[in-house]
Amino acid sequence: MSQCKEELLQKIRDHTAIVGVVGLGYVGLPFAVEKAKVGFRVIGVEQNPVRAAKVNRGENYISDVRDEELRELVARGLICAETDFKRVPEMDVIVICVPTPLTKNLTPDLQYVEKVTREIAARLRPGQLVSLESTTYPGTTEELMLPILESSGLKVEQDFFLVHSPERVDPGNKRYTTRNTCKVVGGVGPASLEVGVAFYSQTVERVIPVSSAKVAELVKVFENTFRAVNIALVNELALLCDRMGLNVWEVLEAAFTKPFGIMPFWPGPGVGGHCIPVDPHYLEWKAKELNFNTHFIALAGEINRRMPEFVKDKAFRILNKLGIAPSKAKILVLGVAYKKDLDDVRESPAIEVIRLLREYGAAVVYHDPYVPKIRIEEREMESVPLTEELLRAQDLVIITTDHSCIDYPWVVKHARHVFDTRNATKQVKEYREKITLL
Protein backbone atom coordinates (compact mmCIF):
# COMPACT_ATOMS: atom_id res chain seq x y z
CA MET A 1 0.00 0.00 0.00
CA SER A 2 1.39 3.37 -1.02
CA GLN A 3 1.90 5.90 1.73
CA CYS A 4 -0.38 8.37 -0.08
CA LYS A 5 -3.21 5.87 -0.18
CA GLU A 6 -2.75 4.79 3.42
CA GLU A 7 -2.75 8.33 4.75
CA LEU A 8 -5.79 9.33 2.68
CA LEU A 9 -7.77 6.27 3.74
CA GLN A 10 -7.06 7.09 7.39
CA LYS A 11 -8.27 10.68 6.93
CA ILE A 12 -11.43 9.43 5.24
CA ARG A 13 -12.20 6.89 7.94
CA ASP A 14 -11.69 9.28 10.84
CA HIS A 15 -13.48 12.11 8.97
CA THR A 16 -10.54 14.50 9.14
CA ALA A 17 -10.35 14.64 5.33
CA ILE A 18 -11.28 18.01 3.88
CA VAL A 19 -13.82 17.57 1.09
CA GLY A 20 -14.03 19.90 -1.88
CA VAL A 21 -17.24 20.05 -3.90
CA VAL A 22 -17.03 21.84 -7.26
CA GLY A 23 -20.47 23.07 -8.26
CA LEU A 24 -23.04 23.74 -5.52
CA GLY A 25 -26.19 23.08 -7.51
CA TYR A 26 -28.88 20.40 -7.36
CA VAL A 27 -26.23 17.69 -6.93
CA GLY A 28 -23.38 19.44 -5.18
CA LEU A 29 -25.11 21.25 -2.33
CA PRO A 30 -27.09 18.24 -1.02
CA PHE A 31 -23.90 16.18 -1.27
CA ALA A 32 -21.92 18.81 0.66
CA VAL A 33 -24.56 18.87 3.39
CA GLU A 34 -24.51 15.07 3.78
CA LYS A 35 -20.72 15.06 4.13
CA ALA A 36 -20.73 17.91 6.63
CA LYS A 37 -23.44 16.23 8.71
CA VAL A 38 -21.05 13.40 9.60
CA GLY A 39 -18.21 15.77 10.48
CA PHE A 40 -16.27 16.35 7.27
CA ARG A 41 -15.22 19.93 6.61
CA VAL A 42 -16.50 20.88 3.17
CA ILE A 43 -15.17 23.63 0.93
CA GLY A 44 -17.46 24.37 -1.98
CA VAL A 45 -16.21 25.89 -5.21
CA GLU A 46 -19.12 27.76 -6.77
CA GLN A 47 -18.27 30.22 -9.53
CA ASN A 48 -21.69 31.85 -9.34
CA PRO A 49 -20.93 34.57 -6.76
CA VAL A 50 -24.58 34.94 -5.76
CA ARG A 51 -24.84 31.26 -4.85
CA ALA A 52 -21.49 31.26 -3.06
CA ALA A 53 -22.52 34.25 -0.97
CA LYS A 54 -25.81 32.59 -0.07
CA VAL A 55 -24.03 29.45 1.11
CA ASN A 56 -21.67 31.48 3.28
CA ARG A 57 -24.68 33.21 4.85
CA GLY A 58 -26.38 29.85 5.42
CA GLU A 59 -29.15 30.69 2.94
CA ASN A 60 -30.53 27.65 1.15
CA TYR A 61 -31.63 27.65 -2.52
CA ILE A 62 -32.02 23.92 -3.21
CA SER A 63 -35.32 22.21 -2.33
CA ASP A 64 -33.65 18.93 -1.34
CA VAL A 65 -31.64 20.69 1.41
CA ARG A 66 -33.23 21.58 4.73
CA ASP A 67 -32.81 25.26 5.55
CA GLU A 68 -31.99 24.71 9.20
CA GLU A 69 -29.39 22.03 8.46
CA LEU A 70 -27.45 24.27 6.09
CA ARG A 71 -27.59 27.20 8.53
CA GLU A 72 -26.28 25.05 11.38
CA LEU A 73 -23.46 23.48 9.33
CA VAL A 74 -22.30 26.87 8.07
CA ALA A 75 -22.44 28.32 11.60
CA ARG A 76 -20.29 25.42 12.84
CA GLY A 77 -17.71 26.08 10.14
CA LEU A 78 -18.29 22.76 8.41
CA ILE A 79 -19.40 24.25 5.06
CA CYS A 80 -18.09 27.31 3.25
CA ALA A 81 -17.96 28.39 -0.39
CA GLU A 82 -15.29 29.95 -2.58
CA THR A 83 -15.61 31.37 -6.09
CA ASP A 84 -12.17 30.17 -7.26
CA PHE A 85 -9.85 27.18 -6.94
CA LYS A 86 -7.18 28.64 -4.67
CA ARG A 87 -8.00 26.23 -1.81
CA VAL A 88 -7.69 23.03 -3.88
CA PRO A 89 -4.37 22.14 -2.15
CA GLU A 90 -6.23 22.01 1.19
CA MET A 91 -8.69 19.44 -0.12
CA ASP A 92 -8.12 15.72 0.37
CA VAL A 93 -11.11 14.74 -1.76
CA ILE A 94 -12.38 16.79 -4.72
CA VAL A 95 -15.85 15.96 -6.04
CA ILE A 96 -16.84 17.50 -9.39
CA CYS A 97 -20.56 18.23 -9.88
CA VAL A 98 -20.60 20.60 -12.86
CA PRO A 99 -23.07 20.69 -15.76
CA THR A 100 -22.51 18.53 -18.84
CA PRO A 101 -24.91 20.05 -21.39
CA LEU A 102 -25.31 19.46 -25.11
CA THR A 103 -24.32 21.71 -27.99
CA LYS A 104 -26.96 22.92 -30.43
CA ASN A 105 -26.05 19.91 -32.57
CA LEU A 106 -26.84 17.52 -29.67
CA THR A 107 -23.17 16.61 -29.11
CA PRO A 108 -21.45 16.53 -25.69
CA ASP A 109 -20.27 19.85 -24.29
CA LEU A 110 -17.61 19.06 -21.70
CA GLN A 111 -16.15 22.54 -21.41
CA TYR A 112 -16.99 22.77 -17.70
CA VAL A 113 -15.48 19.39 -16.85
CA GLU A 114 -12.33 20.21 -18.82
CA LYS A 115 -11.96 23.68 -17.30
CA VAL A 116 -12.39 22.39 -13.75
CA THR A 117 -9.95 19.54 -14.36
CA ARG A 118 -7.30 21.98 -15.61
CA GLU A 119 -7.84 24.19 -12.54
CA ILE A 120 -7.39 21.18 -10.28
CA ALA A 121 -4.35 19.88 -12.19
CA ALA A 122 -2.60 23.23 -11.72
CA ARG A 123 -2.92 22.76 -7.93
CA LEU A 124 -2.90 18.97 -7.56
CA ARG A 125 -0.77 17.51 -4.77
CA PRO A 126 0.04 13.97 -3.67
CA GLY A 127 -2.62 12.21 -1.60
CA GLN A 128 -5.80 13.56 -3.21
CA LEU A 129 -8.87 11.75 -4.56
CA VAL A 130 -10.67 13.30 -7.53
CA SER A 131 -14.20 12.08 -8.28
CA LEU A 132 -16.31 13.07 -11.27
CA GLU A 133 -20.05 12.89 -10.55
CA SER A 134 -21.23 14.76 -13.65
CA THR A 135 -23.00 12.55 -16.17
CA THR A 136 -20.96 11.92 -19.31
CA TYR A 137 -20.08 9.42 -22.01
CA PRO A 138 -17.99 6.32 -21.23
CA GLY A 139 -14.31 7.24 -21.43
CA THR A 140 -14.44 10.82 -20.15
CA THR A 141 -12.68 10.14 -16.84
CA GLU A 142 -9.82 8.15 -18.36
CA GLU A 143 -9.51 9.78 -21.78
CA LEU A 144 -10.18 13.45 -20.96
CA MET A 145 -9.51 14.00 -17.27
CA LEU A 146 -6.64 11.62 -16.55
CA PRO A 147 -4.14 13.08 -19.08
CA ILE A 148 -4.87 16.60 -17.82
CA LEU A 149 -4.38 15.59 -14.20
CA GLU A 150 -1.18 13.69 -14.96
CA SER A 151 0.19 16.76 -16.77
CA SER A 152 0.86 17.96 -13.22
CA GLY A 153 3.70 15.46 -13.07
CA LEU A 154 1.85 13.28 -10.56
CA LYS A 155 0.87 9.68 -11.38
CA VAL A 156 -2.56 8.18 -10.83
CA GLU A 157 -2.77 5.14 -8.53
CA GLN A 158 0.50 6.24 -6.97
CA ASP A 159 0.32 9.95 -6.14
CA PHE A 160 -3.37 10.65 -6.59
CA PHE A 161 -6.58 8.69 -7.17
CA LEU A 162 -9.35 9.12 -9.73
CA VAL A 163 -12.89 7.70 -9.84
CA HIS A 164 -16.21 8.23 -11.56
CA SER A 165 -19.26 8.00 -9.32
CA PRO A 166 -22.34 9.22 -11.21
CA GLU A 167 -24.86 11.32 -9.34
CA ARG A 168 -28.30 9.80 -8.94
CA VAL A 169 -30.17 12.84 -7.65
CA ASP A 170 -33.91 12.93 -8.25
CA PRO A 171 -34.90 16.51 -7.32
CA GLY A 172 -37.91 16.63 -5.05
CA ASN A 173 -37.88 12.92 -4.23
CA LYS A 174 -38.65 12.64 -0.51
CA ARG A 175 -38.09 8.88 -0.33
CA TYR A 176 -34.74 8.50 -2.05
CA THR A 177 -32.08 11.02 -1.06
CA THR A 178 -28.31 11.33 -1.39
CA ARG A 179 -27.88 9.09 1.64
CA ASN A 180 -30.15 6.14 0.82
CA THR A 181 -29.68 5.97 -2.96
CA CYS A 182 -27.14 3.30 -3.91
CA LYS A 183 -23.85 4.80 -5.16
CA VAL A 184 -21.94 3.28 -8.07
CA VAL A 185 -18.16 3.83 -8.00
CA GLY A 186 -15.65 2.95 -10.71
CA GLY A 187 -11.94 3.73 -10.48
CA VAL A 188 -9.19 4.04 -13.06
CA GLY A 189 -7.37 1.35 -11.07
CA PRO A 190 -7.74 -0.80 -7.94
CA ALA A 191 -6.21 1.75 -5.57
CA SER A 192 -8.51 4.50 -6.83
CA LEU A 193 -11.50 2.19 -6.47
CA GLU A 194 -10.57 1.32 -2.89
CA VAL A 195 -10.22 4.96 -1.88
CA GLY A 196 -13.40 5.96 -3.72
CA VAL A 197 -15.48 3.22 -2.10
CA ALA A 198 -14.10 4.13 1.33
CA PHE A 199 -15.00 7.79 0.82
CA TYR A 200 -18.58 7.28 -0.37
CA SER A 201 -19.25 4.59 2.24
CA GLN A 202 -18.97 7.20 4.99
CA THR A 203 -22.32 8.76 4.07
CA VAL A 204 -24.08 6.51 1.56
CA GLU A 205 -25.87 3.45 2.88
CA ARG A 206 -24.84 1.15 0.02
CA VAL A 207 -21.93 1.58 -2.37
CA ILE A 208 -21.68 -0.55 -5.53
CA PRO A 209 -18.10 -0.95 -6.80
CA VAL A 210 -17.68 -1.67 -10.52
CA SER A 211 -14.61 -2.69 -12.47
CA SER A 212 -13.78 0.60 -14.17
CA ALA A 213 -14.67 4.26 -14.54
CA LYS A 214 -16.06 3.48 -18.00
CA VAL A 215 -18.53 0.99 -16.54
CA ALA A 216 -19.69 3.57 -13.99
CA GLU A 217 -20.12 6.17 -16.74
CA LEU A 218 -22.17 3.79 -18.87
CA VAL A 219 -24.33 2.79 -15.88
CA LYS A 220 -25.58 6.36 -15.51
CA VAL A 221 -26.26 7.11 -19.16
CA PHE A 222 -28.06 3.76 -19.46
CA GLU A 223 -30.28 4.52 -16.45
CA ASN A 224 -31.50 7.75 -18.02
CA THR A 225 -31.68 6.27 -21.51
CA PHE A 226 -33.94 3.56 -20.07
CA ARG A 227 -36.31 6.25 -18.82
CA ALA A 228 -36.11 8.26 -22.04
CA VAL A 229 -36.96 5.23 -24.18
CA ASN A 230 -39.92 4.19 -22.04
CA ILE A 231 -41.27 7.74 -21.84
CA ALA A 232 -40.98 7.91 -25.62
CA LEU A 233 -42.99 4.69 -25.86
CA VAL A 234 -45.91 6.08 -23.85
CA ASN A 235 -45.62 9.44 -25.63
CA GLU A 236 -45.96 7.64 -28.96
CA LEU A 237 -48.92 5.73 -27.54
CA ALA A 238 -50.47 9.10 -26.65
CA LEU A 239 -50.03 10.23 -30.26
CA LEU A 240 -51.69 7.04 -31.47
CA CYS A 241 -54.55 7.31 -28.96
CA ASP A 242 -55.15 10.87 -30.15
CA ARG A 243 -55.64 9.52 -33.68
CA MET A 244 -57.85 6.69 -32.43
CA GLY A 245 -59.98 8.86 -30.16
CA LEU A 246 -58.98 6.90 -27.06
CA ASN A 247 -57.97 8.09 -23.58
CA VAL A 248 -54.29 7.20 -23.23
CA TRP A 249 -54.45 7.61 -19.43
CA GLU A 250 -57.24 5.04 -19.16
CA VAL A 251 -55.29 2.61 -21.35
CA LEU A 252 -52.09 3.00 -19.30
CA GLU A 253 -53.78 2.83 -15.89
CA ALA A 254 -55.43 -0.43 -16.90
CA ALA A 255 -52.17 -1.81 -18.33
CA PHE A 256 -50.24 -0.96 -15.18
CA THR A 257 -52.54 -3.08 -13.02
CA LYS A 258 -50.61 -6.11 -14.27
CA PRO A 259 -48.44 -7.18 -11.30
CA PHE A 260 -45.48 -8.38 -13.38
CA GLY A 261 -43.67 -7.70 -16.63
CA ILE A 262 -44.53 -3.99 -16.83
CA MET A 263 -43.43 -0.72 -15.20
CA PRO A 264 -45.40 2.55 -15.03
CA PHE A 265 -44.30 5.43 -17.26
CA TRP A 266 -46.51 8.36 -18.19
CA PRO A 267 -46.78 10.64 -21.23
CA GLY A 268 -46.55 14.40 -21.13
CA PRO A 269 -45.71 17.56 -23.10
CA GLY A 270 -42.10 16.45 -23.48
CA VAL A 271 -39.16 15.60 -21.23
CA GLY A 272 -37.17 18.00 -19.07
CA GLY A 273 -34.54 18.21 -16.38
CA HIS A 274 -30.79 17.81 -16.38
CA CYS A 275 -30.70 14.13 -17.33
CA ILE A 276 -33.35 12.54 -19.53
CA PRO A 277 -33.31 15.04 -22.43
CA VAL A 278 -29.49 15.13 -22.40
CA ASP A 279 -27.83 11.88 -21.32
CA PRO A 280 -29.06 9.57 -24.10
CA HIS A 281 -27.36 11.84 -26.63
CA TYR A 282 -24.04 11.32 -24.81
CA LEU A 283 -24.40 7.58 -25.35
CA GLU A 284 -25.59 8.08 -28.92
CA TRP A 285 -22.56 10.29 -29.69
CA LYS A 286 -20.09 7.83 -28.18
CA ALA A 287 -21.63 4.97 -30.13
CA LYS A 288 -21.15 6.85 -33.40
CA GLU A 289 -17.48 7.29 -32.55
CA LEU A 290 -17.34 3.48 -32.56
CA ASN A 291 -19.23 3.29 -35.88
CA PHE A 292 -22.31 1.96 -34.07
CA ASN A 293 -25.75 3.48 -34.60
CA THR A 294 -28.11 3.45 -31.60
CA HIS A 295 -31.35 3.48 -33.59
CA PHE A 296 -33.59 2.90 -30.56
CA ILE A 297 -32.12 5.80 -28.59
CA ALA A 298 -32.23 8.19 -31.54
CA LEU A 299 -35.87 7.37 -32.23
CA ALA A 300 -36.82 7.89 -28.57
CA GLY A 301 -35.19 11.31 -28.60
CA GLU A 302 -37.03 12.22 -31.79
CA ILE A 303 -40.42 11.25 -30.31
CA ASN A 304 -39.85 13.10 -27.04
CA ARG A 305 -38.65 16.25 -28.81
CA ARG A 306 -41.81 16.16 -30.96
CA MET A 307 -44.21 16.40 -27.99
CA PRO A 308 -44.21 20.21 -27.51
CA GLU A 309 -45.13 20.57 -31.20
CA PHE A 310 -47.95 18.06 -30.69
CA VAL A 311 -49.21 20.01 -27.67
CA LYS A 312 -49.25 23.19 -29.75
CA ASP A 313 -51.10 21.47 -32.59
CA LYS A 314 -53.70 19.93 -30.30
CA ALA A 315 -54.20 23.23 -28.47
CA PHE A 316 -54.93 24.89 -31.82
CA ARG A 317 -57.40 22.12 -32.71
CA ILE A 318 -59.20 22.76 -29.42
CA LEU A 319 -59.31 26.50 -30.11
CA ASN A 320 -60.68 25.95 -33.61
CA LYS A 321 -63.48 23.81 -32.18
CA LEU A 322 -64.24 26.66 -29.80
CA GLY A 323 -64.42 29.01 -32.77
CA ILE A 324 -61.29 30.95 -31.84
CA ALA A 325 -58.46 31.66 -34.26
CA PRO A 326 -55.17 30.53 -32.65
CA SER A 327 -53.51 33.79 -33.71
CA LYS A 328 -56.06 35.73 -31.65
CA ALA A 329 -56.23 33.33 -28.70
CA LYS A 330 -55.47 34.13 -25.07
CA ILE A 331 -53.75 31.16 -23.46
CA LEU A 332 -52.68 30.50 -19.87
CA VAL A 333 -49.89 27.95 -19.44
CA LEU A 334 -50.18 26.44 -15.98
CA GLY A 335 -46.79 25.31 -14.68
CA VAL A 336 -43.42 25.82 -16.36
CA ALA A 337 -41.10 23.73 -14.15
CA TYR A 338 -40.03 20.48 -15.78
CA LYS A 339 -41.38 18.47 -12.82
CA LYS A 340 -44.15 18.93 -10.27
CA ASP A 341 -43.46 20.77 -7.02
CA LEU A 342 -40.03 22.03 -8.13
CA ASP A 343 -38.64 25.39 -9.27
CA ASP A 344 -36.36 23.81 -11.89
CA VAL A 345 -36.99 24.85 -15.52
CA ARG A 346 -33.95 23.16 -17.11
CA GLU A 347 -34.99 21.74 -20.51
CA SER A 348 -38.64 22.17 -19.48
CA PRO A 349 -40.99 21.29 -22.34
CA ALA A 350 -43.36 24.04 -21.15
CA ILE A 351 -40.82 26.62 -22.29
CA GLU A 352 -40.89 25.23 -25.82
CA VAL A 353 -44.69 25.02 -25.75
CA ILE A 354 -44.88 28.72 -24.88
CA ARG A 355 -42.37 29.59 -27.60
CA LEU A 356 -44.36 27.67 -30.22
CA LEU A 357 -47.70 29.17 -29.18
CA ARG A 358 -46.27 32.70 -29.35
CA GLU A 359 -44.65 31.98 -32.70
CA TYR A 360 -48.12 31.50 -34.14
CA GLY A 361 -49.46 34.71 -32.65
CA ALA A 362 -51.19 33.50 -29.48
CA ALA A 363 -51.10 35.82 -26.45
CA VAL A 364 -49.56 33.63 -23.76
CA VAL A 365 -49.20 34.16 -20.02
CA TYR A 366 -48.11 31.66 -17.41
CA HIS A 367 -48.60 30.87 -13.75
CA ASP A 368 -46.18 28.82 -11.68
CA PRO A 369 -46.01 29.19 -7.89
CA TYR A 370 -42.40 27.96 -7.90
CA VAL A 371 -41.04 29.94 -10.87
CA PRO A 372 -41.51 33.72 -10.64
CA LYS A 373 -39.66 34.52 -13.90
CA ILE A 374 -38.55 32.80 -17.08
CA ARG A 375 -36.67 33.96 -20.16
CA ILE A 376 -37.65 32.80 -23.64
CA GLU A 377 -35.69 34.05 -26.65
CA GLU A 378 -34.34 37.09 -24.81
CA ARG A 379 -37.80 38.00 -23.54
CA GLU A 380 -38.55 37.83 -19.85
CA MET A 381 -41.95 36.66 -18.61
CA GLU A 382 -43.29 36.86 -15.07
CA SER A 383 -45.72 34.49 -13.44
CA VAL A 384 -49.17 36.05 -13.22
CA PRO A 385 -51.44 35.60 -10.18
CA LEU A 386 -53.90 32.74 -10.59
CA THR A 387 -57.27 34.38 -10.08
CA GLU A 388 -60.85 33.74 -11.13
CA GLU A 389 -60.66 36.83 -13.33
CA LEU A 390 -57.54 35.55 -15.09
CA LEU A 391 -59.08 32.15 -15.78
CA ARG A 392 -62.28 33.65 -17.17
CA ALA A 393 -60.29 35.94 -19.47
CA GLN A 394 -58.41 33.06 -21.14
CA ASP A 395 -59.63 31.13 -24.15
CA LEU A 396 -57.63 28.06 -23.08
CA VAL A 397 -55.68 26.87 -20.05
CA ILE A 398 -52.91 24.37 -20.77
CA ILE A 399 -51.65 22.35 -17.80
CA THR A 400 -48.00 21.58 -18.55
CA THR A 401 -46.81 20.92 -14.98
CA ASP A 402 -49.03 19.22 -12.42
CA HIS A 403 -48.02 21.07 -9.24
CA SER A 404 -49.76 19.60 -6.18
CA CYS A 405 -50.68 23.00 -4.71
CA ILE A 406 -52.99 23.97 -7.58
CA ASP A 407 -56.75 23.61 -6.97
CA TYR A 408 -57.61 21.88 -10.24
CA PRO A 409 -61.41 21.59 -9.64
CA TRP A 410 -61.44 25.37 -9.07
CA VAL A 411 -59.38 25.94 -12.24
CA VAL A 412 -61.72 23.81 -14.34
CA LYS A 413 -64.78 25.47 -12.87
CA HIS A 414 -63.68 28.99 -13.86
CA ALA A 415 -61.78 28.26 -17.08
CA ARG A 416 -63.47 28.27 -20.47
CA HIS A 417 -61.58 25.12 -21.46
CA VAL A 418 -58.63 23.16 -20.05
CA PHE A 419 -56.09 21.16 -22.05
CA ASP A 420 -54.48 18.80 -19.51
CA THR A 421 -51.17 17.29 -20.67
CA ARG A 422 -50.41 15.67 -17.28
CA ASN A 423 -53.73 14.14 -16.20
CA ALA A 424 -53.70 16.59 -13.30
CA THR A 425 -57.49 16.79 -13.48
CA LYS A 426 -57.95 13.07 -12.92
CA GLN A 427 -59.92 13.59 -9.70
CA VAL A 428 -62.03 16.44 -11.04
CA LYS A 429 -65.66 15.22 -11.14
CA GLU A 430 -67.57 18.27 -12.39
CA TYR A 431 -67.31 20.09 -15.71
CA ARG A 432 -65.51 17.16 -17.40
CA GLU A 433 -66.84 18.44 -20.72
CA LYS A 434 -64.46 21.41 -20.33
CA ILE A 435 -61.38 19.16 -20.15
CA THR A 436 -59.37 17.76 -23.04
CA LEU A 437 -56.62 15.30 -22.13
CA LEU A 438 -53.33 14.82 -23.95
Secondary structure by P-SEA (a helix, b strand, c coil): ccaaaaaaaaaaaaccbbbbbcccccccaaaaaaaaaabbbbbbbbcaaaaaaaaaacccccccccaaaaaaaaaaccbbbbccccccccccbbbbbccccccccccccaaaaaaaaaaaaaccccbbbbbbcccccccccccccccccccccccccccbbbbbbbbbcccccccccccccbbbbbcccaaaaaaaaaaaaccccbbbbcccaaaaaaaaaaaaaaaaaaaaaaaaaaaaaaaacccaaaaaaaaacccccbbbbbccccccccccccaaaaaaaaaaaacccaaaaaaaaaaaaaaaaaaaaaaaaaaaaaccccccbbbbbcccccccccccccccaaaaaaaaaaaaccbbbbbbccccccccccbbbbbccccaaaaaaccbbbbcccccccaaaaaaaacccccccccccccccccccccccc
